Amino acid sequence: MAAGNHCTVTEFFLVGLSEKPELQLPLFLFFTGIYLITVAGNLGMITLIGLSSHLHTPMYFFLSSLSFIDFCQSTVVTPKMLVSFLTKENIISYTGCMAQLYFVITFGVAECYTLAAMAYDRYVAICNPLLYNVTMSYQIYSSLISVVYIYAVFCASVNTGFMFRTQFCKLDVINHYFCDLLPLLKIASSNTYISEILILFFAALNSFVPVLTIITSYISIIATILCIHSREGKFKAFSTCSSHISAVAIFYGSGAFTYLQPSSLNSKGQAKVSSVFYTTVVPMLNPLIYSLRNKDVSIALKKILERKKFM
């Protein structure tokens, strides 16, 4: 019997991303490729930053943290999704479902605020370069990322805790490819009003605060860039901003589209497609957007490869 339940639901059946038999193998191969790129890109970035002493700066500290979050988020969701493409009945235990939900929320919230911290770091670097070493000291940026993880765990604990109080008696089929809040609420047999209010509250809070931080930071950044006389300097700065904003728009857009609406209006296809972006596509793209186009990272990678050649 599941904890917090008066019913006998001990496992759930995940419908998966698609129920069409002819799409199962192509989707399996496609998402396997995405997952391998995600793992290689994010773990490679963490390793590269760790081995390269000149990358031991606040900006790359945040990049390393973001890579860790993306790797974990993808690993929590993607392997189970790949199983659904190969099996007729993709079963997950009640405890496993709640654990997956807990970590999905934790890493999702952590990514929201890490992106905001990165925007703030760029704001300080561009708008107040003389005070950068003081404002973004080791104590400050390590404290920032610590608060991000602590708050993410708090959000996950509250939402998952209320989900444990929800009863599942009649239906045990989750029309999704992983255990997410809204699909679980749709099959609940008890009153879910408080849980839905909590979801809307945390979704609004975790969108508004980071987005406001990002927008405020970039308004100041753009104003500073416009005062730069060098065309090359302006182009380089704007290029960096556009890459960051693109990733932010994809992540926040897909997340808000999924969570910032009542569950009754969230259609099956919309939820799955938007979830794919922030659980699988964004974790793959982030190493490319933030790192592989960065000259410092390219130089660090070349140095490590040259070092191996002479060993």
Salt bridges, closest charged atoms under 4 A:
ASP121 OD2 - ARG122 NH2 2.91
